[in-house]
C-alpha cells in the first residue's frame, strides 16, 4: 500500500509539472498579439524599484521571462544594463525590436533553467508575471547564484480583483461555466485587500532576507475587441483549444456589446515583492518575519 501511495503522489507531481510546461508554452504562440494586448506595469513600480533596489543608470539587471519587453523597455529607459532571458523565440524577436534604441539591453533565447549565467554577478534579478513558470526547484536558488551579495530579487504578480465593471464580471461567469468545465460555480472576484501576500518561497530560503511588498491598484478600460484580445493571451484560456475558446469569446463579446455598451473596465492589483541576497556565510537559519511597504 505504501508503494501505491508513493506512486500516486509521484503521478500527481508529474501532472503538475506537465501542466506547468504546457501552459507556459502557450505564451510563445502569438507574440504580436501579446505585445499589442497586454497592459504594461504601473510607473510607481519602477519608482519603488529605484528606491529599494537601485534600479537606474549603470544597474546590472537580469530579467527572467521578458516576453515582448513590456517591463524591459521601462527598465532600459532608466539606464539599466539589462540581460533578458526569454523562452520563446518569437517573443524575443519582438522584444529586440522594442529595445532597438537601447544598446545596453540584450535578449537571449533560453529556458532560465538551462541558461548559463555570466561570471560577473547582477545587482538585480527581476521577473514580471513569469517567475511562477520557472521550475520551483531551480528559480530561487539560481536567482540567488546570479546576484552579488546584497543584490535584489524582485518578482511581480498581477491579480484581477473586484472593482471596475463589477456587474459584467458577475454576469460573465455564465459564459465560463458553460464552456470551461473547470470553472468553479458562482466564482466571484475578491477585493484587493483579501488577496494574500505570498512571499513564502523566498522567505523560507536561507539565501534571502525578509520580503517587502508593494501593491498598486488600477482600472483599465477596454473595448469589446480589446478585451477579447487580452483574454486570447491568457494561458488557461488558450489551453481550452480554439473551437471551445472561440465559442466562449463569442459569448463574452456578445455580453459586453448587448449589456455594457461595448466597453468594460477591469481592475488590476499588481504586487511587487523584493528581497535582498544574504552574503555568503551569513545565510539565515530559518524564515524571518516579512516587512510591508
C-alpha positions in Angstrom: 0.0 0.0 0.0 2.8 2.4 0.8 4.3 1.9 -2.6 0.9 2.6 -4.2 0.6 5.9 -2.3 4.1 6.9 -3.3 3.3 6.2 -7.0 0.1 8.2 -6.8 1.9 11.1 -5.3 4.6 11.0 -7.9 2.0 10.8 -10.7 0.3 13.9 -9.2 3.6 15.8 -9.2 4.4 14.8 -12.7 1.0 16.0 -13.9 1.5 19.4 -12.2 4.9 19.7 -13.9 3.4 18.7 -17.3 0.7 21.3 -16.8 3.2 24.0 -16.0 5.3 23.3 -19.0 2.2 23.0 -21.3 0.7 26.3 -20.1 3.9 28.3 -20.2 4.4 27.3 -23.8 1.2 29.0 -24.8 2.8 32.4 -24.4 5.1 31.8 -27.3 2.3 31.2 -29.7 1.3 34.7 -30.7 3.9 37.2 -29.7 2.4 40.1 -31.7 -1.0 39.7 -30.0 0.7 39.5 -26.6 2.6 42.7 -27.3 -0.4 44.6 -28.5 -3.0 43.4 -25.9 -1.2 43.0 -22.6 -1.1 46.1 -20.3 2.3 47.2 -19.0 3.1 47.9 -15.4 2.4 50.9 -13.2 5.1 53.6 -13.3 5.1 53.6 -9.5 6.5 50.1 -9.6 9.7 51.3 -11.3 9.9 54.2 -8.8 9.9 51.8 -5.9 12.4 49.5 -7.6 14.7 52.5 -8.0 14.4 53.3 -4.3 14.8 49.8 -2.8 17.0 48.1 -5.4 18.9 50.9 -7.0 17.4 50.3 -10.4 18.8 53.1 -12.5 21.8 54.2 -14.6 24.5 51.5 -14.6 22.5 48.9 -12.7 23.2 45.4 -13.9 19.8 43.7 -14.2 18.9 40.1 -15.2 15.3 39.7 -16.3 13.7 36.3 -16.3 11.0 35.9 -19.0 10.9 39.3 -20.6 8.1 38.4 -23.0 7.9 41.2 -25.6 9.7 43.7 -23.3 6.8 45.4 -21.6 8.8 45.8 -18.4 12.2 45.6 -20.1 11.8 48.9 -22.0 11.0 51.0 -18.9 14.0 49.4 -17.1 16.3 50.2 -20.1 14.8 53.8 -20.2 16.0 54.2 -16.6 19.6 53.4 -17.7 19.8 49.7 -16.6 22.1 47.3 -18.4 19.6 44.5 -19.0 20.2 40.9 -19.9 16.8 39.3 -20.5 16.3 35.5 -20.8 13.2 34.6 -22.8 11.9 31.1 -23.5 10.1 32.0 -26.8 12.0 32.9 -30.0 9.0 34.9 -31.3 8.7 36.8 -28.0 12.4 37.5 -28.0 12.2 38.8 -31.6 9.5 41.3 -30.7 11.4 42.3 -27.5 14.6 43.0 -29.5 12.5 45.2 -31.9 11.0 47.1 -28.9 14.5 47.5 -27.4 16.2 48.6 -30.6 17.0 52.1 -29.2 18.8 50.6 -26.1 22.2 49.1 -26.9 22.7 48.2 -23.3 19.8 45.8 -23.4 20.3 42.2 -24.7 17.7 39.4 -25.1 18.8 35.7 -25.2 16.5 32.8 -26.0 16.6 30.0 -23.4 14.7 28.5 -20.6 16.1 30.0 -17.4 16.6 26.5 -16.1 19.0 25.7 -18.9 20.7 29.1 -19.2 24.4 29.6 -18.1 24.9 32.9 -16.3 28.0 35.0 -16.9 30.7 35.1 -14.2 30.0 38.7 -13.2 27.0 38.8 -10.9 24.0 41.1 -11.2 22.7 43.8 -9.0 19.0 42.8 -9.6 17.2 39.7 -10.7 13.7 40.8 -11.9 10.8 38.8 -13.2 7.3 40.2 -14.1 4.5 37.7 -14.1 6.9 35.0 -15.3 8.7 33.7 -12.2 5.9 31.2 -11.4 6.5 29.5 -14.8 10.1 28.6 -13.8 10.8 25.2 -12.2 10.3 25.8 -8.5 13.3 23.6 -7.7 15.5 26.0 -9.6 14.2 29.5 -9.6 15.1 30.8 -6.1 18.5 29.1 -5.8 19.6 30.0 -9.3 18.4 33.6 -8.9 20.5 33.9 -5.7 23.5 32.4 -7.6 23.2 35.2 -10.2 23.2 38.0 -7.6 26.0 39.8 -5.9 25.8 39.9 -2.0 23.2 42.4 -1.1 21.7 42.3 -4.6 17.9 42.2 -5.0 15.4 39.7 -6.3 12.2 41.4 -7.5 9.2 39.5 -8.7 5.9 40.9 -9.9 2.4 39.2 -9.8 -0.8 40.5 -11.2 -4.3 39.7 -9.9 -7.7 40.6 -11.3 -9.8 41.9 -8.3 -13.2 43.3 -7.6 -13.9 46.7 -9.0 -14.4 48.3 -12.4 -17.4 46.8 -14.2 -18.5 44.5 -11.4 -21.9 43.7 -13.0 -20.2 42.4 -16.1 -17.8 40.2 -14.2 -20.7 38.7 -12.3 -22.6 38.1 -15.5 -19.7 36.7 -17.5 -19.4 33.8 -15.0 -22.2 32.1 -17.0 -20.1 32.1 -20.2 -17.2 30.5 -18.3 -19.4 27.9 -16.6 -20.9 27.0 -20.0 -17.7 26.5 -21.9 -15.0 25.7 -19.3 -15.9 22.8 -17.0 -13.1 23.6 -14.6 -14.8 26.9 -13.6 -16.0 26.9 -10.0 -19.7 27.5 -9.7 -20.6 31.0 -8.6 -17.0 32.2 -8.7 -16.7 35.9 -7.6 -13.7 38.3 -7.6 -12.0 39.1 -4.3 -11.3 42.6 -3.0 -7.7 43.5 -3.3 -7.4 43.6 0.5 -8.4 39.9 0.5 -5.6 38.8 -1.8 -3.0 37.2 0.4 0.6 38.4 0.3 2.7 35.3 -0.7 6.4 35.6 -0.2 6.8 32.2 1.5 9.0 30.7 -1.2 11.6 33.4 -0.8 11.1 33.9 2.9 11.9 30.2 3.5 15.1 30.4 1.5 18.2 30.9 3.7 19.7 32.8 0.7 17.4 35.9 1.1 16.4 38.3 3.8 12.9 39.5 4.6 10.4 40.1 1.7 8.9 43.5 1.2 5.6 44.0 -0.6 4.5 47.0 -2.7 0.9 47.0 -4.1 -0.7 49.0 -6.9 -4.4 49.1 -8.0 -5.5 50.5 -11.3 -8.5 50.3 -13.6 -8.1 49.8 -17.4 -11.0 50.2 -19.8 -11.3 48.0 -22.8 -13.5 48.0 -25.9 -15.0 44.6 -26.7 -12.3 43.8 -29.2 -9.5 44.9 -26.9 -10.8 42.8 -24.0 -11.2 39.7 -26.2 -7.6 40.1 -27.3 -6.4 40.2 -23.7 -8.3 37.0 -23.0 -6.7 35.4 -26.0 -3.3 35.8 -24.4 -4.2 34.0 -21.1 -2.7 30.5 -20.9 -5.7 28.9 -19.2 -7.9 30.3 -22.0 -5.6 29.2 -24.8 -5.4 25.7 -23.2 -9.2 25.2 -23.9 -8.5 24.9 -27.6 -9.7 27.2 -30.4 -13.2 25.8 -31.1 -14.2 26.0 -27.4 -12.3 29.2 -26.9 -13.9 30.9 -29.9 -17.4 30.0 -28.7 -16.6 31.3 -25.2 -15.2 34.5 -26.5 -18.3 35.0 -28.7 -20.4 34.6 -25.6 -18.3 37.2 -23.7 -18.2 39.6 -26.6 -22.0 39.4 -27.0 -22.5 40.2 -23.3 -20.2 43.3 -23.5 -21.9 44.6 -26.6 -25.5 43.9 -25.6 -25.5 44.8 -21.9 -22.4 47.1 -21.4 -22.3 49.3 -24.5 -19.2 47.7 -26.0 -16.9 48.8 -23.2 -15.9 47.4 -19.8 -13.3 48.3 -17.0 -11.1 45.8 -15.3 -9.4 46.4 -12.0 -5.9 45.0 -11.6 -3.8 44.5 -8.5 -0.1 44.5 -9.2 2.2 43.2 -6.5 5.9 43.8 -6.3 7.9 41.5 -4.0 11.5 42.3 -3.2 14.2 40.7 -1.0 18.0 41.1 -0.7 20.6 38.4 -1.2 22.2 37.4 2.1 26.1 37.4 1.9 27.7 34.0 1.7 28.3 32.6 5.2 25.6 34.7 6.7 22.6 32.7 5.4 19.7 32.7 7.8 18.8 29.6 9.7 15.0 29.9 9.3 12.4 32.3 7.8 12.4 35.8 9.0 9.3 38.0 9.5 8.4 39.8 6.3 8.2 43.6 6.1 5.5 45.6 4.3 5.7 48.8 2.5 
